[in-house]
Amino acid sequence: MEPDLTWVYSTLSAAGGASVTWLFSRKKQKAETVQTELDNVQKAVEIWRQTAEDLKKEVEQLRAEVKELQKVVADLHKENLALKEQVSKFKT
């Protein structure tokens, strides 16, 4: 009488099927991981690009404000010199 090997074949078949399924799902998961990483990098690049544009606009505004304030300081300096001259004339 030969031993019943049906359970061995069933077990090997199930293990083989599970291994093949694992290999294919592993490749799919790896591809999805790479795609997710690429999406995250694209989002990060977009955030940095927007931040850079915002900072560029802010720098331009601050430069204009600095120019305006420099003009005000120059005008005040001239006015201060004129007032000092007037004061010195009254003292003498």
C-alpha positions as CSV (number, residue, x, y, z in Angstrom):
1,M,0.0,0.0,0.0
2,E,1.3,3.4,-1.0
3,P,1.2,6.3,1.4
4,D,-1.4,9.0,0.6
5,L,0.6,12.0,-0.6
6,T,-2.3,14.2,-1.5
7,W,-1.8,16.4,1.6
8,V,1.9,16.9,0.6
9,Y,0.9,18.0,-2.9
10,S,-1.7,20.3,-1.6
11,T,0.7,21.8,0.9
12,L,3.4,22.3,-1.7
13,S,0.9,23.7,-4.2
14,A,-0.4,26.2,-1.6
15,A,3.1,27.2,-0.6
16,G,4.1,27.7,-4.2
17,G,1.0,29.8,-4.9
18,A,1.7,31.9,-1.8
19,S,5.3,32.4,-2.8
20,V,4.3,33.5,-6.3
21,T,1.7,35.8,-4.9
22,W,4.2,37.3,-2.4
23,L,6.7,38.0,-5.2
24,F,4.2,39.8,-7.4
25,S,2.7,41.7,-4.5
26,R,6.2,42.7,-3.4
27,K,7.0,44.1,-6.8
28,K,3.7,46.0,-6.9
29,Q,4.3,47.3,-3.4
30,K,7.8,48.4,-4.3
31,A,6.5,50.2,-7.4
32,E,3.8,51.9,-5.4
33,T,6.4,53.0,-2.8
34,V,8.6,54.5,-5.5
35,Q,5.6,56.3,-6.9
36,T,4.6,57.6,-3.5
37,E,8.1,58.9,-3.0
38,L,8.1,60.7,-6.3
39,D,4.8,62.3,-5.5
40,N,6.1,63.4,-2.1
41,V,9.2,64.9,-3.8
42,Q,7.1,66.7,-6.3
43,K,5.0,68.2,-3.5
44,A,8.1,69.2,-1.6
45,V,9.5,70.9,-4.8
46,E,6.2,72.7,-5.3
47,I,6.2,73.9,-1.7
48,W,9.8,75.2,-2.0
49,R,9.1,76.8,-5.3
50,Q,6.1,78.7,-3.8
51,T,8.1,79.7,-0.8
52,A,10.9,81.0,-3.0
53,E,8.4,83.1,-5.0
54,D,6.8,84.4,-1.9
55,L,10.2,85.4,-0.4
56,K,11.3,87.0,-3.7
57,K,8.2,89.2,-3.6
58,E,8.8,90.1,0.0
59,V,12.4,91.0,-0.7
60,E,11.3,93.2,-3.6
61,Q,8.8,95.0,-1.3
62,L,11.4,95.4,1.4
63,R,14.0,96.8,-1.0
64,A,11.4,99.4,-2.1
65,E,10.7,100.3,1.5
66,V,14.4,100.6,2.3
67,K,14.9,103.0,-0.7
68,E,12.0,105.1,0.5
69,L,13.3,105.2,4.1
70,Q,16.8,106.1,2.8
71,K,15.3,109.1,1.0
72,V,13.4,110.1,4.2
73,V,16.6,109.8,6.2
74,A,18.5,112.0,3.6
75,D,15.8,114.6,3.7
76,L,15.8,114.6,7.5
77,H,19.6,114.9,7.5
78,K,19.4,118.0,5.2
79,E,16.7,119.5,7.4
80,N,18.7,118.8,10.5
81,L,21.8,120.5,9.0
82,A,19.7,123.5,8.1
83,L,18.3,123.8,11.6
84,K,21.8,123.5,13.1
85,E,22.9,126.4,11.0
86,Q,20.0,128.5,12.1
87,V,20.7,127.7,15.8
88,S,24.3,128.6,15.4
89,K,23.3,131.9,13.8
90,F,21.1,132.7,16.8
91,K,23.9,131.8,19.3
92,T,26.4,134.2,17.7
